[in-house]
Amino acid sequence: MPPLSRRHPGPAYGPLLPSVLNIALLDDHDVVRHGSYVHLSTDPRFHVVGNHAHTSSLISTLQHHLVDVAVVDYTLGEGDLQGMELLRMLRRRFPRVQVLMFSANVHHVMISNTMAAGAAGVVSKGETLEALARAVTRVAAGHTHVPVNYRDEHAEHRLSQSEREVLQLCLSGMTVTDIALQRNRSIKTISTQKHAAFRKLGLRTDRDLFTLRHQLAVW
């Protein structure tokens, strides 16, 4: 009798899925990481082969174990490789591993850039643990996943040239009043453009904007 395969048929016309998916976790927040580990490890579809707080530990696991999906926190501790730099490194060194980015600060810009850089999906930490499990199975099957509130990629979520320029000026340190004077527009007009851009990107505060400044530079 031939040896049993660890793979079983996936969705119709889709790839073959492992009978049990090997998962590696990376998150520097102990409570989040432990909650994810407990939920996924008690699900018979998954085997958590690594549960890490630092990038170096994740890399070691990927080098020594067959991993199907890596669930990776987008923002790690100071001094650790993280974000887009970490994602690009993982895609370069471990191309067969599906990378699912996990973040508390999910925006259209972040989703657009991470998916373009090779992420298989994005999960918001505001979603349920069951949603995380569904996302893992989806990306393992060759599909993509983004939070339901961010799946509309139509024109209404794209910044106009004026909205983009206003955000760039805000990032340079200018106030709405400063921008209105420079552009010879009313304060109300500039404020409306700024708020429209925030709404499209899912931003709420200026702090959110500055958190995304590096991503906005390439969007």
PyMOL commands that set and color helices and strands:
alter all, ss='L'
color gray80, all
select helices_A, chain A and resi 30-41+55-64+83-93+108-116+129-140+148-150+155-157+161-171+176-183+187-201+206-211+213-216
alter helices_A, ss='H'
color red, helices_A
select strands_A, chain A and resi 7-9+16-18+21-26+46-52+69-73+98-103+121-124
alter strands_A, ss='S'
color yellow, strands_A
deselect
rebuild
show_as cartoon
